[in-house]
Amino acid sequence: MIKANWVKLGVLWLLLSGFQEVAHAELFNVFSAGDMAIAPDGSVWATDVINNRIQHRKADGSIIKQFGSLGKGAGQFDAPTKIALAEDGSLWIADGKKISPSNFGNVNLGNSFYSYRLQHVKAGGTFIFQMGSEGSNLGQFYGITDIATATDGSIWVADGGNRRLQHFNADGSLITQFKYEGSLLGQCNCSFNVAPATDGSVWVADENEGSVRHC
């Protein structure tokens, strides 16, 4: 999976599309794109944060489908910021609300959108289930900064505002959490980006510390 945000996504998209027709970028509205995932066939799934929707495009930039609208209901989105593609082709999408400013305590979440909910949907946009709410209890989130799926179908969630990682089965049941509260070896001030390894371990990029951890 390739991660990018905001203008970086727009630049990468233009590179991927070979600079074919600027209209592709305009239709995609690159300045509101929050995250993307590359499918095995080379197509691109991306969150359109401002327009509260998910877009699926071919490698040449032509649109395959899009779905979503503003709301809190099943299959609706309020500022979808993160997306992860599972092995079975389904999608995990993090959303929540728009906020200002974008700081929670000493944690800089890096943008003006705040995610605390996960939705699991089929590739066609059919809603499967949702999980999460705003808070610090297990299964709750206080500013999701990244999500990533493992080969076994489980999903890792970087819960930045709570300074922890949460790991869930594909059915949404909690497997474990890693709580980080410092800059000692193996700890993180804030879990910003996460990448599962094939052996079941996970790599964590800690932006505040400028480090990468292997858990």
Phi, psi and omega in degrees: 000140177253129179255143175200161176215157176049229186296329178304320179296319179297317179296314181295322179298318179297323177293316181297324183273002178068028181058031180277117174054104178303338179303330177300313180294323180293318179295323181285339181059065189298336183284353175246008180283130183258325185198163177209161177223137180264124179279162180302332179276004178090354177286165188237128169258136182214147174272132177253093194297309184294321183270002173054052182208168175245136178241143176238122184230150173289168181296337179274001177098347180289143185279139176263308178197164171213151179207161179114153176206167182292130177161175180252000183281177179299126180080000173261162184223147170235098181058068177291118188256331186227148179218143177221138182258124180275165181299329181275004178092353177284168185237143169250132184227130178259131176213180181181280181190163173274141181222164173197127000284182186255029179247137175237105186063233178264008184262119177268111182279355168084355175204185184255029178230147190226117184253136177220008180230144173245134173242138177250121183228154174286165184300332179279356180101358179293127182292135175256297174195169175231159181209158176097154174204172183285125179158189184241001177287166176301134182086355174255165183221150178227062180102082178287123181257345176192154172222149180206139179264146176263169183294338179275004179092351178287165182229135176261137181235121173275106183265079192301315182296332178264004178052055181203165169252140171238139183240126185234149168291168181296339178272003178094355179285141184287135173265306180195172171222151172243118182258130182237132183223019181194188183250016176289165181303128179088357179249161181224140174289327179200129180277105184264313181227146185223141179219111179289144175262163183291342180272005178096349176280178183217143175257137183232125175265122182254101185295320182297323180271346183066041186221165174238131181245149176245117185248000000 
